Amino acid sequence: MKTIKELTALTVETLEDKKAEEIHVIDITEVSTLADYFVIASGTNRSQIQALADHVQEVLGKEGLTLKQIEGYNNANWVLMDYQDIIIHIFDKENRLFYDLDRIWRDGKIVTKEELQ
């Protein structure tokens, strides 16, 4: 079984496969008990955002991860996918700027894909 770190790296690769933009990973272990990692990404339109969410769900499901909760899929301007230790946020550009999770969680540590492997 893969570690949470490895599964987070797999999540980033999965989002890259479907051309997600501005993928950021924030290690929040030191600032919250909510999860270990936030993965934040952007899609260009509703269809792409839903395709990104579908692809993540398929790939992580094959790894044995259970999606605890998903929100925003139908509107697809902000899809939140809760895998307990990994929380994935997929935004359209407007909502990403508006909610600015990168700023809100700035006390967490930005992690590169290379640092996850």
C-alpha positions in Angstrom: 0.0 0.0 0.0 1.2 3.5 -0.9 1.9 6.1 1.7 -0.2 9.3 1.9 2.8 11.2 0.5 2.9 8.8 -2.5 -0.8 9.0 -3.0 -0.6 12.8 -3.0 2.1 12.6 -5.7 -0.2 10.3 -7.6 -3.0 12.8 -7.3 -0.8 15.5 -8.8 0.2 13.2 -11.7 -3.5 12.4 -12.2 -4.4 16.0 -12.4 -1.5 16.7 -14.8 -2.8 13.9 -17.0 -6.0 15.9 -17.7 -4.1 19.2 -18.1 -5.1 20.8 -14.7 -3.4 24.2 -14.2 -1.6 25.8 -11.3 -1.4 22.6 -9.2 -0.3 23.4 -5.6 0.2 21.0 -2.7 0.1 22.3 0.8 1.3 20.2 3.7 -1.1 21.2 6.5 0.0 18.6 9.1 1.6 21.2 11.3 -1.4 23.6 11.2 -4.5 21.5 11.1 -5.9 18.0 12.0 -8.3 18.3 9.0 -6.0 16.4 6.7 -2.3 15.9 5.8 -2.4 17.6 2.4 -4.5 20.0 0.4 -4.1 19.7 -3.4 -5.4 22.8 -5.2 -5.8 22.9 -9.0 -7.6 24.8 -11.6 -9.6 23.8 -14.7 -10.5 25.9 -17.6 -14.2 25.0 -17.8 -17.0 23.0 -16.3 -16.4 19.9 -18.4 -12.7 19.8 -17.7 -13.2 20.3 -14.0 -15.6 17.4 -13.9 -13.2 15.3 -16.0 -10.4 16.1 -13.5 -12.6 15.0 -10.6 -13.7 11.8 -12.4 -10.1 10.9 -13.2 -8.9 11.5 -9.7 -11.8 9.4 -8.3 -11.0 6.6 -10.7 -7.2 6.5 -10.1 -7.4 6.9 -6.3 -10.3 4.3 -6.2 -8.0 1.8 -7.9 -5.5 2.5 -5.1 -8.1 1.6 -2.5 -8.9 5.1 -1.3 -12.5 5.8 -0.5 -14.0 9.2 -1.4 -15.5 10.3 1.9 -17.3 13.3 0.4 -17.6 15.3 -2.8 -19.1 18.7 -3.1 -19.7 21.0 -6.0 -19.5 18.5 -8.8 -22.7 19.5 -10.6 -21.9 23.2 -10.7 -18.2 22.5 -11.2 -16.9 25.9 -10.3 -15.3 24.5 -7.1 -15.2 20.7 -6.6 -14.1 19.5 -3.2 -13.0 15.9 -2.8 -12.4 14.6 0.7 -10.2 11.5 1.0 -9.6 12.1 4.7 -5.8 12.6 4.6 -5.9 14.3 1.2 -8.4 17.0 0.4 -8.5 18.0 -3.3 -9.9 21.3 -4.5 -10.5 21.8 -8.2 -11.5 25.4 -9.1 -12.4 27.5 -12.1 -10.2 30.5 -12.3 -12.7 33.0 -10.9 -13.5 31.0 -7.8 -9.9 30.1 -7.2 -9.0 33.8 -7.1 -12.1 34.6 -4.9 -11.5 31.9 -2.3 -7.7 32.1 -2.4 -7.0 28.9 -0.4 -3.3 29.3 -1.1 -3.3 32.5 1.0 -5.7 31.2 3.7 -3.5 28.1 4.2 -0.2 30.0 3.9 0.8 28.7 7.3 1.1 25.3 5.7 4.2 24.2 3.8 4.1 24.4 0.0 5.4 21.0 -1.3 6.7 20.3 -4.8 5.8 17.1 -6.6 9.5 16.1 -6.3 9.4 16.4 -2.5 6.5 14.0 -2.5 8.5 11.2 -4.2 
